[in-house]
Amino acid sequence: IGLMEIKNQIKCDCADCIIRSLYFSNLKPDDMGDVCSRKAQMRFSRGEVVFESGTKPEDFIYLKSGLLKYYTTLPNGKTQILSLAKPFDTIGILTLFNKEKASYTVSALEDSTVCYIPLSQITDFISKNGSFALDFVHKMSSAANHLIFKQLQIKNKNIYGRLADILLELSDEIYKNKVFDLPVSRRDLADMIGMTTENVIRTLSEFRRDELIEISGKRITILDKKGLQKISQNS
């Protein structure tokens, strides 16, 4: 497992890990013990690369804690953020089993803990355990469909709906708090939702003027969640 060799591994106890119920509920206790014995857990500091563009996935990778970003490098040398990964998201889900080299890089936006399970072990379980295979493929497909639907949904909204969506996601799904620091710059935020930096800055100012949010540097406070939800649904 190439990526595992670049970081100090941390002993991982699977007994109470939520990923067990998310993907491995149909494994027998002995098989789950085998997963735990081969799984590696690593810490990445902000800015460190978790997965490099141009490499092939060798592991089932998921984020245990922290926040990651998917990004690509454009021909002009600039980077563009494609999406964020929150705890218990699977990393590289769309390219996991197709043996293609990834066209994106994943790095830590915050200090993060990432877990790795060898893909060879997953495929072995799939070939030997029909119940596990059916459940695993179903859950992976659902996660991939959710990711694709989310991107399509964003593209069908205007600037107000897109920005409201990402503020609600950061508050509800990632930080689980009405007060949080934006993990990316305004420019990166604009890239993520397909708008110009100027539009994002102006719309944030409008949200502040309408007392939907409060802004202090990078810190955002959600003042009117229902108002943002209404904008998200109707824009």
N, C-alpha and C positions, 0 to 999 in steps of 0.2 A: 504494500500500500504506500505509494510514493509520497503522498501528501503527509502521511502520518510521521514520516521520518524527519520533517523539518521543524517539528515542535515537540516539546516535552509532553509526553502522554500523562494523563491524569487517571487514576484508578476510578472506574465508573461502576456505580451500583445501580442495577436496573430494576430493583424490587419495586420502587415507587415512581419510576419514570413514566410520564404521560405517553411517551412514544410507544410504550408497550401496548397500551389500549388503542392507540391510533392505528398501528400497522401490524402488530404481532399478537393479537388476541387469540388467534387460532393455532398458535404454536404450543406444543406439549412442553411441560416444565423443563424436561431435559434439553430440548431444543432451545428454549429461551435461555437456559443457562449457558449453552454454547454461544449464543449471540452475545451475552454479557462478557464472556471470557475473551471474545475476539474484538469487541467494540473498543474503539479509542475515543477519548474525549480530550479536546484541546482548547486552550485559551488563545484568543487573538486580540491584540491591542488595536485600538483605533488606527485605521490606515493600513493594517496588514492584509495581505492578499490571502484569501481562503481557497479560491479556485481560479486558475489562470486560463485565459483565453488560449485556444489552440491545443488544449489537452483533452484527453478522453476520460470520462468518468470511470473510476475504478472502485468507487464506494457509493453506498447509499448514504448520503450526507444530509443531516438536518441540524437546524439551529436550536440549541437548547436554551440559550439566553442571550440577550443583546439585540443588535440590529445590524443587518448586512445590506449592501447595495449591489445590484447588478448594473454593470455599465459596459459600454463599448468605446473603443477609441476610433474617432472619425479620421478620414484621410488627411484632414488639416492638423492632426495631432491632438485635438481637443477631445475630452471625454464627455460622454453623454450618459446620464443615469437612465436605466430602462425601468427599473422597479426596485422595491424594497422587500426584504425578507424579515419576517417577525418570528418570535420563538415558536418552534415546532413546525415551521415550514420546511419542506424538503427542498434542498438546493439542486438546481438543474433538472427539475422533474421532467421537462420536455425533451431532454437529450439523454436521459438516464440509461435506456436500454438500446438505443439505436446505433451505438458504437461510432457516432460522428464526433469530430472534435468540436468543442464548444466555441461559439463565436462571441462569448462574453466573458468578463472577469467578475468575480465576486470578492468584495473586500469588506472589512469591518468599518461600519460607521461609528460604532461604539465598542468598548471592550465587550467581547462576545465569547461564548463557549459553544463549540461545534462538536458534533458526534459523527463518527465514521463507522459504518458496518460494511465489510467487504461485499461487493456485488456478487462475487462467486458464491458466497454463503446464501444470499437471497435466492439466486437462481437454483441452488441445490434444494432449498426448501420448496420452491415452486415446482420442481420436477418430481418431488417425492410426496408432497402433501397437497392434494387437490383442494381441500377446504381453505387452506392458507392461500393457495394460488388465486382462487376465485376472489377471496376477500381482499387480498393485497392488490390485485389488478383493479378491482372495483374502487378501492380507496384512492389509488394512484390516479385513475381516470377521473374521478370526481374532483380531486385536487387540481389536475391539469385543466379540466373544463372550467372550474371556478376562476383560474388564472386568466384563461382566454376570455371568458365572459366579462370579467372585470375590465380588461383592456378595451373590449368592444364597447362596453357601457360608457367608459370615460370618453371615448371618441365621439359618442353621440350626444354629448352635453356641451353647453357653452362654457365660457371661462368661469362663470359664477358656480355652475354645477360641478365642474371639475375641481375647482379649488375647495369648495365646500366638502366634496367627497374626501379629498386627501386630508383635510383638517380633521374630519370626523374619524377617518381611519387611524390617524396618529393618536387621537385622543382615546378612542374606544378600543381599538384592537392592539395597538403597539404599546402605548404608555399607560393606558387604563387610568387616565387622570385628565381632568379638565385643564390642567396647567402642565405645559411641557415646552421644551426647547426644540425648535426646528432643527432636525439633524442634518439638513442640507442648506445650501445657499439659495437665495431667491432665484438665481439663474438656473441652478440644478432643479429647483422646484418647477420652474417654467418648462425645462426640457422634459421633465417627467409627464407633464400634462399637455404637452404640445402647444404651448403658448409662448409669447414673448416675455422677457423679463419685465418690461415696462407694464404689460397687461397684468402680470401677477402683482407687482408693487401697487398699481392703481387699485386693483380689486381688493387686496388686503386693506388698503386705506379706506375703501368704501365699506368693507365689513366692520372696520373699527368705527367709522363714522355712524353706522347704523347700530352700533353697540351689540354686534354679534360676537365680537372678539375684542380682546385687549392685547396690544403689542408693546413689548419693551425689549428692543434689540432682537435677539432670537427667541425670546420667551413669548409664548402664545397662551392666552387664557381664554377658554371658551365661556362666553357670558350667556349666550342664547343658543343652546343646543337644538331646540325645536325649530328655531329660525333657520339654522344651517341645514337641518334635515329637510325643511320645506324647500329651500333653494336647491338642494341635491335632487329632490324628487321632481321638481318642476322646471329645472333648467337643463 
